[in-house]
Every structure is written in structure tokens, then in C-alpha cells.
């Protein structure tokens, strides 16, 4: 049985240097399929979907809201050809009703232990319209090592440098952040994977550089410390979402190879200033994810915030505009107040103002957003800051003997594209 | 003496940057390392920084210093000689 698994393309953040990471959802999902299933994975950000290539079943994996419209187009095309389509992933959960109009089946929730049944239904031509496991999480120990073998690894390579591999050590999140839908998607109970499974998977990844995609590592101190202790001998280098601000935790994280963290920066408080300083004190870099357009943000606040970012010496900054994704507190507020200006999901790329801001016009917020990138990167341009951050990981690797040179034979290629 | 160092650097650059198709004779010590000359790129620049650290114990502190040092193999050699005297 040939299962074609497609990851639809989307428009990347304007202003950010082009990069493509190997997707995580599809490889985690692929691990839930029986081994006899032949999987052909297509990342449409880097490849073209060949609709004439034969397949028995099409899977469309969607993580982002900005992928869904393209995902529906792909589904429609295959169904016209008489090939059944099943959709899954976070964005399918956020847009379930609309997606079910374009698919033979939608899968909501986590797939471990469920795919044998779905495939059996498919073989017997009795696929259900909806497989709804949203509130029925499988045992966390059943999460296996992701099937990274389905990836065409040369596509995730920039001039001979392999991009980080994505990995997760836990699911669920006990925080309820304003712009985030993760409590809806993965539940509010923190569900750490058994440490031995985590180590087993980490050991199997043929890449020294990783992105630990857990919502936040700062959920359970004892677990966090145990995780980092176990990671020290593996000599991996990694970026991640926030790490708890605690001496021993930060020290262990640094020993375990913490390279840099993505840290949300939303105001100019001493709390944020100190948070960034603490990471730096432990030799951990910081890429700020800067959210503009909260109700309390005036024009002056946004300008002050950009100056503040330079003052606290953020290593990199990624600017986003508040975007009301379904099932987030932001959506509840803005939708409830009639302030959402666009429900075109292709606009939900986080660099477009799709709502009426409280303190200014949408056009003014859009201008300030564009200015933010320019001002932050004026003195030290983005490529230079990225090289500095890259040098940081090289220094860490040289110190523990894990440094590997880039693949020179690919020096003239960029994400699978030939000569530059 | 600087000629010996230039030859050594050429060999090291060929090895470390995997420029296997080149020989030391083919590399002009005064040609620009980047762009039109040897055709190296920004990631090679980073690898040259690493090479200086690993082989000569010399740290390049900032971009300004780097662009002075990495003009050509000759400027690299001169920088090493100058730095090692101190």
C-alpha cells in the first residue's frame, strides 16, 4: 500500500532570512503507521506535488493555519482523481469543519495506536468522516521514535550545513498563553515522555544539532533536571522554547548543550531584561519572538520595545503581529468583539495585521511591524547575527570535540536547489 | 619564512575547506579569498576563523578584524606572523 503524505506549502514570514527545517508532525505521524505501509513524503515548500504519481491513499499533514487553504486544494485535486484523502495535524484540528468538506476523513488528536484501525477502515472502504480523539490522549509511552527516514535530508541543507532536526520530549502544556492554541491541541496536562524513550530517540538522530519543539521545557523542574542530566553525555547542541529560570536548571541545560532559546518578549519590564541576562550568564543565546499589537501596545510602546531589544542584546529577533488563531484566547476576544478584519486563512502568516488594533489603525501597526525588522537589524544585519549565533554552536562543539565540518560537496546548493 | 607559512596555509585551506580539486600552485596567495578570487563564501569565512583558532591559537574578535585578515592568503599569513610575534 502506497501512502503519499503531503505537507502543503505556505508563505513564510516576510523579513526573515529563508530557511526550511525538516517538519516534525509528519515524521511523528509516520511512526504510527505499520511498517509495511510504503510512505512517500512530499514537503511542498521544497518539492512539487506530482498529482499523476500513483498512490492508494493521500495523507495531508497541516501544522499551520496558513497551510490549510493549500491543503484543501491538494485534497480536492486528488479526490477528483478518485484517490481518497485523509487530513490531520494541528491545523486540521483548528479548522476541522472546513477541512472535512475537502477530505474523505479527518483525524483529530494524536495518532499513536489508532492508525491500524483507520487503515483497516480504508481497506474495507468504510473510512469514517471524522476520527475524533481530541480528548482521548494515547499513553505517552506509546510515542515512538519519529520516522526521519521518510525525509529527503538533502532538502534541509544550506550550503552543506544540515539544518537542525526537530524532536519532542513531552506533550501538553499547563500554560494558557494569550496567542497560543496548544492547550486546545495537546491538553493542559503536561505529559512527559519516559526519559529512556527520549534518550533512545536522541541517540538515533544522525544530527548533532536539534530543535527541541516542546511547548515549554519549564513545566516540571524535576523532569527538566533529569532530562538535561541524561542529555549531557549525548553532546547534542539544541535550541528550544523557554527553560526555567533557576540556577541549577540553567546550569544543567548549558551542560546538556543548550545553544539558544526562543523567548517571547512582549514588554520592556525588568522581568524580561533579567530573563535574557540570565540565559546569557549561562552562555545560552536568545532569539526573541516579539509579538506586536497587543491591546496595551501604543505606538510609543512598540518603539520603546524595539530600542529595549537592542539594549538587552538579544542575539536574534523574530517579529510577529498578534494573529487570532482559532481556539486561542486572542481569537475569543477579537472575534467576540467583532474586531477580526480577515478570515482568509492565507493571511494568517503572522506578518499581516488581520484585526483592528486597540491603540492605532491596522495600517499603522503594519508600518510599525515592518519598521521593527529594519530598526533591529540596521546596525548588525540579520546574516551577520546568524553567523554569530552559528559561531556559538561551533565553539561549543569544538570544546567537546563534537564539531563536524559542513558537507563541502553541497556548498553550492541551497535547500535542494542546485547552483546558487 | 612567510613563503613557507603561505604554502602551509594553502594546504590547510584545501584540506579544511575540502577544496580537493585544487592544488597549492593553483592558488594565488594575493587573490581575494571571497567572490571573484578563490570564490569562498560566508560559511567558509567562519571555517577560516575556526582554522586560525585551532591551528594557530588566534581568535578573530569581530567583523572588522575579520575582513582585514581574510583579504587573501597573504594577509592571513602576515596576520599570523604579526600575532605570533606578540
Boltz contact constraints between the chains, C-beta under 6 A:
constraints:
  - contact:
      token1: [A, 159]
      token2: [B, 43]
      max_distance: 6.0
  - contact:
      token1: [A, 408]
      token2: [B, 18]
      max_distance: 6.0
